[in-house]
């Protein structure tokens, strides 16, 4: 039995839109954390990326109830 490989391949062009959507979304969540937690934007962005990639080092923790609510939706939508 001979199994054929798919005829299509992924190119960088086909990955551009999903990557831009994901990174753009994380930028919006980072803005939300900046407002709720009072964090500098880069700290909020770092938190979003470590949470999104499920690394979660725990070195940046959420303190406010509003921030925890944002985190619930951030985790669900990411």
Number of C-alpha atoms within 10 A of each C-alpha: 3 4 5 6 7 6 5 6 7 7 8 7 7 10 10 10 10 10 11 11 11 12 14 12 16 22 19 14 22 24 20 21 26 18 15 18 18 14 17 13 16 13 15 22 22 15 23 26 19 14 18 17 9 11 10 14 10 10 7 13 12 18 10 12 11 14 18 16 12 16 18 10 11 20 12 8 9 15
